[in-house]
Amino acid sequence: ENRSIIHFESRGDHELELLAPLESFFSVNENLDFVRLSDWTAIAANTQSLLTAIVKRQSSLDTLCIERCTLRDEGLKEITLTLKSCPEACPKKLYLGGNSIGDGGCVSISDVRNNTKIDLKEIDLSRNSSIGLRGLQSISTALAMKGRPFEKLDLSFIPFGDAGFSELVEAFLDCPKATPKYLLLRYCRIYNSYWKISRLL
């Protein structure tokens, strides 16, 4: 399979100086399949212009991966606004693991999910430890409203505990068609509620 895969990993030096050339690169290179940006802390403060350069020039972007970039709720909101403004270029897989996303970011993801023109199939929010019960409620509600599940939803290493797990289970019971094909919940501090998973089987 022929795929255009671009991976930029920051080493911490001269990040801000490299952002402008990075934007230029994405502005002139079209039809990328896989874009991964990791450990770019400067992205958190320069999300809009960079994401606009990435998304609006791509017609076949399958995967957008922004990992360990200290991305917060405000930055994720900018990402989702960009994706909604250009739904035909929205990636099918969005990997956002290891950032600083909280409940507000989950609300933004839910807004994208509710856009009928966007077909987001996989989402990785793992290792965003600030996500709490309100964020899980937003995602659960969005899945139920859409009636079409994620193929893969990764919420690993988010310590939402038994209360959060119960929230997810109840949402999937209310709308069985919303249950993801692959639901990853590793190290989520679920101690007394694992038996509830049997209700979904």
Wavefront OBJ file of the C-alpha trace (Angstrom):
o trace
v 0.000 0.000 0.000
v 1.381 3.394 -0.989
v 0.917 5.951 1.755
v 2.354 9.377 2.442
v 3.429 9.357 6.089
v 4.884 12.453 7.740
v 6.238 12.346 11.295
v 7.669 15.425 12.991
v 9.104 14.942 16.460
v 10.448 17.917 18.357
v 13.639 17.685 20.369
v 12.872 20.887 22.236
v 15.336 23.252 20.546
v 14.147 26.106 18.316
v 10.539 24.931 18.234
v 9.058 28.355 17.558
v 11.556 29.017 14.797
v 10.522 25.792 13.079
v 6.773 26.359 13.200
v 6.651 28.742 10.230
v 8.610 26.367 7.933
v 6.385 23.544 9.174
v 3.256 25.466 8.210
v 4.788 26.204 4.809
v 5.530 22.527 4.295
v 1.917 21.530 4.873
v 0.670 24.409 2.732
v 2.475 23.154 -0.370
v 2.317 19.376 0.195
v -1.063 17.907 -0.576
v -2.638 14.456 -0.328
v -0.877 13.249 2.793
v -2.353 10.151 4.426
v -0.783 10.185 7.887
v 0.510 13.199 9.818
v 2.065 12.771 13.258
v 3.336 15.572 15.472
v 4.824 14.502 18.791
v 6.440 16.360 21.702
v 5.892 19.794 20.136
v 5.026 21.924 23.151
v 4.873 25.036 20.969
v 1.865 23.612 19.138
v -0.355 24.305 22.138
v 0.013 28.057 21.589
v -0.018 27.958 17.780
v -2.702 25.411 17.042
v -5.001 27.298 14.693
v -2.564 28.349 12.004
v -0.763 25.007 11.945
v -3.932 22.913 11.825
v -5.390 25.119 9.133
v -2.275 24.525 7.052
v -2.515 20.769 7.605
v -6.234 20.153 7.140
v -7.282 22.608 4.448
v -4.689 21.391 1.968
v -5.326 17.697 2.461
v -7.984 15.802 0.561
v -7.052 12.294 1.692
v -5.855 12.680 5.282
v -6.649 9.415 7.051
v -4.860 9.935 10.383
v -3.920 13.045 12.348
v -1.799 12.321 15.397
v -0.914 15.072 17.898
v 0.740 13.381 20.851
v 2.455 14.754 23.944
v 2.170 18.342 22.742
v 0.658 19.805 25.965
v -2.521 20.411 23.961
v -5.278 21.844 26.179
v -9.025 22.326 25.812
v -8.623 25.683 24.064
v -6.279 24.210 21.485
v -8.536 21.225 20.876
v -11.476 23.575 20.381
v -9.486 25.334 17.664
v -8.743 21.973 16.060
v -12.408 20.978 16.030
v -13.468 24.359 14.622
v -10.982 23.864 11.794
v -12.255 20.350 11.135
v -15.891 21.489 11.096
v -15.062 24.302 8.673
v -13.553 21.797 6.258
v -15.426 18.502 6.846
v -14.378 16.942 3.560
v -10.748 17.007 4.736
v -11.431 15.753 8.259
v -9.280 12.730 9.150
v -11.004 9.486 10.013
v -8.591 8.821 12.877
v -7.664 11.423 15.488
v -4.975 10.475 18.021
v -4.561 12.951 20.891
v -2.892 10.865 23.574
v -0.662 12.258 26.299
v -1.813 15.868 26.201
v -3.536 18.093 28.771
v -7.095 17.733 27.514
v -9.931 17.935 30.028
v -13.721 17.924 30.040
v -13.959 20.956 27.761
v -11.957 19.148 25.111
v -14.372 16.217 25.253
v -17.227 18.635 24.598
v -15.387 19.855 21.491
v -14.878 16.271 20.292
v -18.585 15.636 20.832
v -19.455 18.641 18.672
v -17.395 17.194 15.832
v -18.973 13.800 16.309
v -22.449 15.321 15.976
v -21.585 16.898 12.623
v -23.289 14.694 10.044
v -20.707 15.604 7.383
v -17.786 14.274 9.430
v -17.041 10.565 9.620
v -14.635 10.276 12.550
v -14.032 6.562 13.099
v -11.255 6.391 15.717
v -10.352 8.654 18.612
v -7.515 8.251 21.094
v -7.773 10.370 24.252
v -5.570 8.147 26.395
v -3.248 9.621 29.030
v -5.272 12.839 29.318
v -5.706 12.511 33.060
v -7.781 15.708 33.468
v -10.781 14.150 31.732
v -13.483 13.540 34.315
v -17.094 12.492 34.557
v -18.446 15.509 32.639
v -16.150 14.755 29.723
v -17.223 11.118 29.636
v -20.862 12.208 29.720
v -20.279 14.444 26.693
v -18.692 11.635 24.695
v -21.369 9.133 25.750
v -24.171 11.520 24.775
v -22.567 12.242 21.414
v -22.249 8.544 20.630
v -25.865 7.908 21.550
v -27.149 10.854 19.503
v -25.177 9.830 16.458
v -26.345 6.249 16.648
v -23.187 5.198 14.820
v -20.268 4.053 16.969
v -16.591 4.737 16.828
v -14.684 1.775 15.498
v -12.133 2.457 18.235
v -12.255 4.618 21.354
v -9.202 4.674 23.610
v -9.672 6.146 27.097
v -6.782 4.315 28.734
v -4.801 5.841 31.597
v -7.623 8.247 32.482
v -8.461 7.712 36.169
v -12.229 8.139 35.941
v -12.819 5.100 38.152
v -15.990 3.134 38.762
v -18.299 6.151 38.402
v -16.981 6.974 34.931
v -17.117 3.367 33.813
v -20.726 3.097 34.989
v -21.547 6.233 32.995
v -20.145 4.680 29.828
v -21.953 1.386 30.348
v -25.308 3.111 30.929
v -24.844 5.199 27.765
v -24.136 2.112 25.686
v -27.114 0.287 27.210
v -29.368 3.230 26.318
v -28.096 3.073 22.741
v -26.465 -0.294 21.966
v -25.583 0.818 18.431
v -23.280 3.436 19.955
v -20.959 0.866 21.544
v -17.486 1.100 19.954
v -16.133 -1.984 18.251
v -12.921 -1.565 20.266
v -13.136 0.186 23.638
v -9.774 0.468 25.413
v -9.900 1.165 29.167
v -6.496 0.226 30.527
v -5.451 1.546 33.947
v -8.580 3.621 34.530
v -8.864 2.757 38.238
v -11.923 0.585 37.700
v -12.021 -1.693 40.703
v -15.594 -2.722 41.508
v -17.543 -2.307 38.281
v -15.909 -4.561 35.720
v -18.792 -7.003 36.071
v -21.024 -4.435 34.354
v -19.290 -5.093 31.042
v -21.242 -8.349 30.881
v -24.406 -6.288 30.428
v -23.122 -5.186 27.021
v -22.370 -8.704 25.781
l 1 2 3 4 5 6 7 8 9 10 11 12 13 14 15 16 17 18 19 20 21 22 23 24 25 26 27 28 29 30 31 32 33 34 35 36 37 38 39 40 41 42 43 44 45 46 47 48 49 50 51 52 53 54 55 56 57 58 59 60 61 62 63 64 65 66 67 68 69 70 71 72 73 74 75 76 77 78 79 80 81 82 83 84 85 86 87 88 89 90 91 92 93 94 95 96 97 98 99 100 101 102 103 104 105 106 107 108 109 110 111 112 113 114 115 116 117 118 119 120 121 122 123 124 125 126 127 128 129 130 131 132 133 134 135 136 137 138 139 140 141 142 143 144 145 146 147 148 149 150 151 152 153 154 155 156 157 158 159 160 161 162 163 164 165 166 167 168 169 170 171 172 173 174 175 176 177 178 179 180 181 182 183 184 185 186 187 188 189 190 191 192 193 194 195 196 197 198 199 200 201
